[in-house]
Amino acid sequence: RKLVLRWGEHPRDLDAHFLWITPKTGVQRRVYFAHKREKDDDSAWLDVDVVNGFGPETVTIEVSHDTKYSYYVHNYTPDDGALAGCGADVTMFDSEGQCGVNVKIPDSGQGRVWHVLDID
């Protein structure tokens, strides 16, 4: 599966954050711009990190049925525009490339983090 984040020119740098807890160890894992892949867990990785607007920023995931995953978007450049209402959206594609879910950012709200979705 792939999660694809797209947005407009502003804010310039939105960052995908994908989190999960490894069932056997209880250790929380996260991939994002500074940590694109876990060394000992290939459940997810950040394919592309875009820092100049528009995206796409892509996370590839291999879903395990006993794991809960969470996907967030962080506005790394809040001085360049608000997160809410910026027109961002996230599309989840299945393993065959078919669009399964598309989530658009709310038009209103505050803060630098958008909790997009959970995968159980």
Phi, psi and omega in degrees: 000155176228142171247123186241120178261128175230150178203181182271201183290327182230141354293151186299318188231101169259143183236131174281136175231123181240123186236149174200163176247127179290120186301320185290325185252340184075012181276132177282136179243153178206137170243141179193187189304325183269354183211080191286343181204142174281138182297319187244020180210109182267031181290331183202153175204151177273116180283317188221132173244116182254133183240005183234037175085161172075323186078200001279148172250125192238132173244129175260135182229149171241104189283132172256137187290345180256021184232141173259133181243151176227141181236127181233157171238132180245132176275102182284339182235067184295336177290349181257008178142154181283154176285307179299135177079008184277355179087008181293150170213158179234129178243133176255127179251141178282182184294344178261006177085009179273139179289123179257319184216141172227123182241127179258144180293143177298152180282342181227162180136171180231165176107171183254359183235136176241118174277108188278307184194164172241149176237121179257000000 
